[in-house]
Amino acid sequence: MIVVLLANGFEELEALTPVDIMRRNNIDVRTVSVHSDKLVTGTHGIQVSADLLASEVPTDEISMLVLPGGMPGVNNLDASPITHR
């Protein structure tokens, strides 16, 4: 499974364009919130409901991580324990 990590302040285009392309090609991709809530707000105020919480992801099934940029999303990703496993 490919995991796209979402943290508040993520760059919407960098996160959702790859998800759209992969899903159109039947690739197993999941959006994952690094917060305690599945609702994540992008840097431009667009709210996205993630597929999973970080605590729900079976780490042995991850084949690739996508870490979208954006501010303060990058700082929020860095502050999340899941990015330091």
MIKOLVEX-485823 format. One record per residue (C-alpha): residue number from 1; residue in three letters; chain; x, y, z. Coordinates in steps of 0.05 Angstrom, whole numbers, always signed. Each point is the difference from the previous one (the first is absolute). Example, Ala and Ser with C-alpha at 12.3 -4.5 7.8 and 13.67 -1.06 7.14 Angstrom:
<nodes>
<1; "ala"; "A"; <+246; -90; +156>>,
<2; "ser"; "A"; <+27; +69; -13>>,
</nodes>
This chain:
<nodes>
<1; "met"; "A"; <+0; +0; +0>>,
<2; "ile"; "A"; <+23; +71; -15>>,
<3; "val"; "A"; <-12; +49; +56>>,
<4; "val"; "A"; <-9; +75; -10>>,
<5; "leu"; "A"; <+10; +32; +68>>,
<6; "leu"; "A"; <-44; +61; +14>>,
<7; "ala"; "A"; <+15; +51; +53>>,
<8; "asn"; "A"; <-37; +66; +11>>,
<9; "gly"; "A"; <+30; +51; -48>>,
<10; "phe"; "A"; <+16; -51; -55>>,
<11; "glu"; "A"; <+5; +24; -72>>,
<12; "glu"; "A"; <-65; -25; -31>>,
<13; "leu"; "A"; <+27; -7; -71>>,
<14; "glu"; "A"; <+62; -40; +22>>,
<15; "ala"; "A"; <-43; -48; +41>>,
<16; "leu"; "A"; <-62; -10; -41>>,
<17; "thr"; "A"; <+27; -1; -71>>,
<18; "pro"; "A"; <+42; -63; +12>>,
<19; "val"; "A"; <-59; -32; +36>>,
<20; "asp"; "A"; <-46; +15; -59>>,
<21; "ile"; "A"; <+50; -27; -51>>,
<22; "met"; "A"; <+13; -64; +40>>,
<23; "arg"; "A"; <-73; -14; +12>>,
<24; "arg"; "A"; <-16; +9; -74>>,
<25; "asn"; "A"; <+52; -55; -11>>,
<26; "asn"; "A"; <-27; -46; +53>>,
<27; "ile"; "A"; <+60; +8; +45>>,
<28; "asp"; "A"; <-12; -13; +74>>,
<29; "val"; "A"; <+11; +69; +30>>,
<30; "arg"; "A"; <-28; +27; +66>>,
<31; "thr"; "A"; <+0; +69; +30>>,
<32; "val"; "A"; <+20; -1; +72>>,
<33; "ser"; "A"; <-9; +54; +53>>,
<34; "val"; "A"; <+57; +9; +48>>,
<35; "his"; "A"; <-48; +33; +49>>,
<36; "ser"; "A"; <-52; -31; +46>>,
<37; "asp"; "A"; <-56; +19; -49>>,
<38; "lys"; "A"; <-9; -22; -73>>,
<39; "leu"; "A"; <-20; +71; -20>>,
<40; "val"; "A"; <+63; +36; -23>>,
<41; "thr"; "A"; <+3; +72; -25>>,
<42; "gly"; "A"; <+47; +19; -56>>,
<43; "thr"; "A"; <+42; +63; -6>>,
<44; "his"; "A"; <-55; +33; -41>>,
<45; "gly"; "A"; <-56; -17; +47>>,
<46; "ile"; "A"; <-26; -61; -38>>,
<47; "gln"; "A"; <-22; -55; +48>>,
<48; "val"; "A"; <+12; -73; -18>>,
<49; "ser"; "A"; <-25; -61; +36>>,
<50; "ala"; "A"; <+58; -49; +2>>,
<51; "asp"; "A"; <-12; -74; -12>>,
<52; "leu"; "A"; <+35; -21; +64>>,
<53; "leu"; "A"; <+32; +26; +63>>,
<54; "ala"; "A"; <+75; -14; +8>>,
<55; "ser"; "A"; <-16; -48; +57>>,
<56; "glu"; "A"; <-42; -42; -48>>,
<57; "val"; "A"; <+55; -11; -52>>,
<58; "pro"; "A"; <+32; -69; -1>>,
<59; "thr"; "A"; <+72; +23; -8>>,
<60; "asp"; "A"; <+22; -67; -29>>,
<61; "glu"; "A"; <-46; +12; -60>>,
<62; "ile"; "A"; <+29; +68; -20>>,
<63; "ser"; "A"; <+39; -3; -65>>,
<64; "met"; "A"; <+10; +75; -8>>,
<65; "leu"; "A"; <-12; +65; +38>>,
<66; "val"; "A"; <-20; +66; -32>>,
<67; "leu"; "A"; <+16; +61; +42>>,
<68; "pro"; "A"; <-34; +62; -30>>,
<69; "gly"; "A"; <+31; +68; +13>>,
<70; "gly"; "A"; <-35; +63; +20>>,
<71; "met"; "A"; <+5; +44; +61>>,
<72; "pro"; "A"; <-11; -13; +56>>,
<73; "gly"; "A"; <-14; -71; -24>>,
<74; "val"; "A"; <+74; -18; -5>>,
<75; "asn"; "A"; <+11; +22; +72>>,
<76; "asn"; "A"; <-61; -39; +23>>,
<77; "leu"; "A"; <+25; -62; -36>>,
<78; "asp"; "A"; <+67; +8; +33>>,
<79; "ala"; "A"; <-33; +6; +68>>,
<80; "ser"; "A"; <-39; -65; -10>>,
<81; "pro"; "A"; <+28; -64; +31>>,
<82; "ile"; "A"; <-20; -40; -63>>,
<83; "thr"; "A"; <+53; +36; -42>>,
<84; "his"; "A"; <+54; -21; +50>>,
<85; "arg"; "A"; <-13; -75; +2>>,
</nodes>
